[in-house]
Amino acid sequence: MSEPIKIGVVGLGRIGMSVHLNCLKARPDKYQVVAACDLIPERCEKYASVFGCRTYTDIADLIADPEVEVVDIATRSCDHYAHSKMALLAGKSVLVEKPFCRTYEEACELNRLGSQPSGPRIFVRHNRRFEEGFIKVNEIIDSGILGEVYEIRLTRNGYQRRNDWQTIKEFGGGQLLNWGPHIVDHALQFCGGKYESMFADIKRVAAVGDAEDHIKLVFKGVNHRVVDMEISGGVALSTPEYLIYGTRGSLIGDGRTLKWKYLDPDVPLAKIEADPSTPGGGSFGNDEVLTWKEDSYTLGGDKTDVVWDYFYDAYRNHKPYPITADQAAEVVRVLENAKIGTEFAD
């Protein structure tokens, strides 16, 4: 086992104090938290009590700490670009929370700074790429049992009158930059990596800030699939997370169970032809009896923390990181394009 990465965490709020703290604490063989930074001293004291690390209230001081190898950016969305750039220009590699940035231009600049030979590197924590449901759905699609998959619907919705900073545009709030990077990343993977066209509609329904809480994006992928994506905080009756339509079957899934129904691959379909004559007796089909099979899978729980293991192997052992910087930048490009021309009026 290689030595632990000496990491400094910037932003000890909701995500930094929960997800980052717990995942780093659970991997003492891979990570040594040597520094932590937040504007609120009490949060720094919490990190110091857990990790015995140095604390700062100014990110510049943490970046200047000679023991810090990697700067873990968990600040507000509006600060990701500036904070990541500061670290990269100082020669420190960066692991940045989603969203990568707010604009594609910013993402491209960080990619350039984080990809120079023998220079610091940039990594984006798209942890939802490792959702068990997403991985299992891809396995089922790739098995071919559903036939040719031609349409996918991805949904994350509920109803919440949210009022935290994630509802305020000034700070990078809104569902485009909150859940958006996760589900857009999924959508792009289902599209074949890129799309030919996209419809976008965004609005504010229930949140009390000035940012959007309802997103509808419909992609036509380069693989000719239609991917219909919805994220909403304004839907009182939640809908399934996954609906997959294939030429030989379909899949439906929520956060707990996946179920799919498909034509038995061991039973050949009868050879039939379209009949141009006028049917009689009220029939709208033929007499063929289809042989269906059904299956299900119970999801085992959240395993997205494996992103920390992938990051360790990529940074310390030079193994490929599953989320490339180009993929993360493409997600930002989609989010930016979705907002152009769809800005809603309050």
Secondary structure, DSSP 4 states (H G I P E B T S, - for coil): -PPPEEEEEE--SHHIIIIIHHHHHT-TTTEEEEEEE-SSHHHHHHHHHHH--EEESSHHHHHH-TT--EEEE-S-GGGHHHHHHHHHHTT-EEEEESS--SSHHHHHHHHHHT-STTS--EEEE-GGGG-HHHHHHHHHHHHTTT-SEEEEEEEEE-B----SGGG-GGGT-STTTTTHHHHHHHHHHHHTSSEEEEEEEEE-SS-SSSS--EEEEEEEETTS-EEEEEEESB-SS---SEEEEETTEEEEE-SSEEEEEEE-TTSPPP------SPP-TT--S-S----EEEEEEE-----GGGHHHHHHHHHHH-PPPSS-HHHHHHHHHHHHHHHTTTPPP-
